[in-house]
Amino acid sequence: MSYLIKPANYKPLLDMKQTELGIKQIKEFFQQNLSSELRLRRVTAPLFVLKGMGINDDLSGTERPVTFPIKDLGDKEAEVVHSLAKWKRLTLADYKIEPGYGIYTDMNAIRADEELGNIHSLYVDQWDWERVITPEQRTVEFLKSIVTRIYAAMRRTEYMICEMYPQITPFLAHDVHFIHAEDLLQMYPDKTAKERENLITERYGAVFIIGIGCKLSNGQPHDLRAPDYDDYTTIDPKTGLPGLNGDLMVWNSVLGRAFEISSMGIRVDKEAMLKQLELAGKEERTKLYFHRRLLEGTLPLTIGGGIGQSRLCMLYLRKAHIGEIQASIWPEDMRKECEKLGMQLI
């Protein structure tokens, strides 16, 4: 079911012409900073991949990819990508990228099963990035260091856009607060996962929640993850808690809630993938192309994630609906209601 958050007294700070210029500046500036921070080179990415190779991501495991037959391949089916976590790892192997370096790309996707609303669209655009790491870097501390560098690029971008449009004032917290999903559960045991996210993010402004996908002490994961890209079972020896991945969230004062900017993590090695596939009852995936490559040891160890382009622009430009940033399809009643509320959907 679609939803609509209705912020009180919403008034856009920029007209449509200023908004389009702002989008261009943000995308150009941020990707240059991200590339410099993490030493990433840009590569061209696919819009679709062949079905049945294990390359496409199934996100939380329930979303259906958009598929179509290819006439010249005997009607073999292709899938529009959901994201590029596995494809990037294959590409790093093919390009023979050394540890300490990586790639990023403009990822465009269609997620037909999204619940449409202020922050969810059928159309997904993000910077997908992936970097080769060493075995010694498969730690929570290294994960935190990468998150901190990404956040530094975000703060520089905020400064640029506030200089460009003085009516937009700085709002990002100075630092990211790190917390494991289990510790967050213990802080707010009577709250839902989304309520916990809102409470902790409003408190600190910017939060990275570690351990997305692993089962917590209440028997439930904080949120779902597919079992074959992020490592959510490896134990941190310092805390005894599982997970080398997480979500980066900032407080969105326009919408009055936590706002996820990035999902990222250290990727599974052979042992973690086999364990997570077994826990998920997906052992049959070991026969697929991507999974065979990983089990054969021909793929590098990596860290990677996605950073929402439209979401980042929406945040910086203080917009209340992602449809003010990107062109997509919306229910007609939502369009009419947004018009009344001052949200100009493209």
Disulfide bonds with the S-S distance in Angstrom:
none
